[in-house]
Amino acid sequence: MNRQDVAEVLARPISRELLGSSIPARLAYTGVDGAPRAIPMGFLWTGGQLVMATVPKAAKVRALRQNPRVALTVDTQDRWPPRALLIRGTARVEPVEGVPDAYVEASRKVVPAEHFEDWQQGVRALYERMVLITVEPDWAKLLDFETTVPKAVEDLVLAYRGGRR
């Protein structure tokens, strides 16, 4: 998928809504044992990259250094029709001193405003270092189940309409 196609998918209103929501991204990667993993992570969308942060000794850090290819989904589960933004890319793993601003900004989406300052002080006191995980999408698909559906369903509908069941 070329960059322009990816940018068009990510610029759609539903994509922008999902990327700005408090819904965690489900990050899928391959563990060092070769087994797949999928974990929820808070993230910040910068307009071109998804940025996440974690502790330096997290298992995903070692795994992403070994195999940086990832898939992410940000999806709704509580309304109809469901919405799912699917993204693939390569993760860049970067150790940083202290608590990165992106982590704090991503957390604003989920920490209630009345608790945010106390939360932020606690986090900044706890973490001496963190690791930024940055993913620049190289593939994206929006499933809104009104104008876009999974490819297999699209093929089935086309076959049905063409009388080829």
C-alpha positions, -999 to 999 in steps of 0.1 A, spaced: 0 0 0 15 34 -9 18 63 15 -10 83 -2 -35 54 2 -25 50 39 -29 87 44 -64 87 28 -76 59 50 -62 76 82 -78 110 72 -113 97 70 -136 111 97 -142 78 114 -105 70 114 -97 104 130 -125 98 155 -110 64 165 -74 77 166 -85 105 189 -106 84 212 -99 69 246 -100 34 231 -67 16 235 -49 3 205 -45 -35 205 -9 -40 196 0 -73 180 35 -84 177 56 -116 177 71 -126 211 107 -137 214 94 -173 216 78 -169 182 43 -169 196 19 -140 187 9 -115 213 -19 -89 213 -20 -63 241 -40 -31 248 -20 0 249 -28 37 253 -14 57 224 -11 92 210 -18 98 173 6 126 161 -10 129 127 16 105 111 26 81 138 11 62 168 33 67 198 31 44 229 53 41 259 63 14 283 89 4 309 123 -6 296 121 -42 309 87 -50 293 87 -82 273 74 -63 243 105 -41 241 129 -71 236 104 -87 212 101 -55 191 138 -51 189 140 -87 175 110 -83 151 96 -48 148 67 -56 124 34 -49 142 -3 -47 136 -27 -25 156 -64 -22 158 -85 6 173 -121 -5 174 -155 1 190 -173 -26 208 -203 -8 223 -222 5 193 -237 -5 160 -223 -6 134 -189 -15 148 -159 4 136 -124 -9 133 -92 8 121 -66 -17 112 -30 -6 109 3 -23 101 38 -9 104 73 -12 118 79 -2 154 108 19 164 119 14 200 137 43 217 148 45 253 142 79 269 150 95 302 120 103 324 84 103 313 78 113 276 53 140 268 36 116 244 28 92 273 13 120 294 -8 133 265 -20 98 256 -30 93 292 -51 125 291 -76 105 271 -83 81 299 -73 97 332 -102 118 346 -94 155 346 -99 158 384 -72 131 390 -48 140 362 -24 161 382 -20 136 410 -16 108 384 10 128 365 30 135 397 29 98 407 40 87 372 69 112 370 81 101 405 79 64 395 96 62 361 132 72 357 132 59 322 107 47 296 107 34 261 89 51 233 73 27 207 66 46 175 48 31 146 45 49 112 16 31 94 26 15 61 -9 -1 56 -43 9 69 -79 -2 64 -111 12 80 -140 -12 85 -171 9 91 -196 -18 80 -215 8 60 -191 17 32 -163 -8 40 -163 -44 52 -137 -72 54 -125 -84 20 -140 -118 24 -174 -103 31 -171 -79 2 -163 -109 -21 -193 -128 -8 -216 -99 -14 -203 -95 -50 -207 -132 -57 -242 -131 -42 -252 -101 -64 -237 -118 -94 -257 -150 -87 -225 -170 -80 -231 -183 -45 
